[in-house]
Amino acid sequence: MEDNLTDQQRAEQVRHWLGANGWYLLAGLVLGLAGLFGYRQYTGYHQHQAEQASAVYEELLAALRANRGPPAADLMKQLVADYAATPYPDLARLLMARASIDQGKPDEAANYLRQVADGARSREIGEVARLRLGRLLIQEEKYDEALKVLVPPRGSALAARYHEVRGDAYSAMGRNSEAAGEYQEALKSEDIGVIDPPFVRAKLDEVGNGAPPTAAAPPAPAK
């Protein structure tokens, strides 16, 4: 019986078990330590990459502020080539899109925004890019294309903003009823803080609240 073993016998059992299984214990310990070391190396590498990418991004921002287009384009290429695993290439494309708009190059800006909208590493950054692309397309009077881009994302804090901009597209097309519907959806959103409610209500009033125009009453017959 195990309960009747002396301390010396128990010690002999432990030594025997360790002799038979010690290598497995040692191997498990080594693997565990290697995994911990690898994880620290992995996180350290990605932190280092993010820091380097941030520095390149700051250089790009400075180049754009100084209206130095060619250096900015080179820095953009560097971010895409060397730091694709970070969010900085997407953020840089948003900057390049803004610069392209300022330079009167809407097609170039739209190309940058589509790249982010279609392939952003962050859902939130992608939603911002689609919103900006939709606004740009409205400015270019490409209303149907804008409406396809501006499908309100489910569960997004920007949903109200999407509805508002869709309303702007319909309003520009003269489709006041659809515009009013979108403005009303924007005002009903739980995340109403992303819009300016009084401004949206003013736009809603401008398109007539979606109600059909009231027909003028016929004149009373003469007595």
Buried (B, 14 or more C-beta within 10 A) or exposed (E): EEEEEEEEEEEEEEEEEEEEEEEEEEEEEEEEEEEEEEEEEEEEEEEEBBEBBBEBBEBBBEBBEEEBBEBBBEBBEBBBEBBEEBBBBBBBBBBBBBBBBEEEBBEBBBBBBBBBBEEBBEEEBBBBBBBBBBBBBBEBEBBEBBBEBBEBBEEBBBBBBBBBBBBBBBBBBEBBEBBBBBBBBBBEBEEBEBBEEEEBBEBBEEBEEBEEEEEEEEEEEEE
